[in-house]
Amino acid sequence: MTYSYGASLMAGYTLAPASLVYGKIGAIFTEFEADALGQTDTDTASGITFGTGSEVAIGRGFSLRGEVENRFLELDDTDVDSLGIDFALIRRF
């Protein structure tokens, strides 16, 4: 994979003043590159992504986020499905 980008909409529910659960859905675009026997082939795929996650405030302007995201891409006549598990430390200004 050379690069991947996308955009998602998120909707969530506040469980407590410092915690949020949410769902998301969006579009994703990815470029794949393969090298074999000195030849390079590049192809681009697009598809949908959706997932769920949680965010918890841990201090002044900081929060932790964890999410599970499914990605479904169509590359030529092949479906590419992947599951991602992401964690992030977020700083709000």
Secondary structure as the mmCIF struct_conf table of DSSP 4:
data_model
#
loop_
_struct_conf.conf_type_id
_struct_conf.id
_struct_conf.beg_label_comp_id
_struct_conf.beg_label_asym_id
_struct_conf.beg_label_seq_id
_struct_conf.end_label_comp_id
_struct_conf.end_label_asym_id
_struct_conf.end_label_seq_id
STRN STRN1 TYR A 3 ALA A 16
TURN_TY1_P TURN_TY1_P1 PRO A 17 ALA A 18
STRN STRN2 SER A 19 ALA A 36
TURN_TY1_P TURN_TY1_P2 LEU A 37 GLY A 38
STRN STRN3 GLN A 39 GLY A 59
TURN_TY1_P TURN_TY1_P3 ARG A 60 GLY A 61
STRN STRN4 PHE A 62 LEU A 75
TURN_TY1_P TURN_TY1_P4 ASP A 76 ASP A 77
STRN STRN5 THR A 78 ARG A 91
#
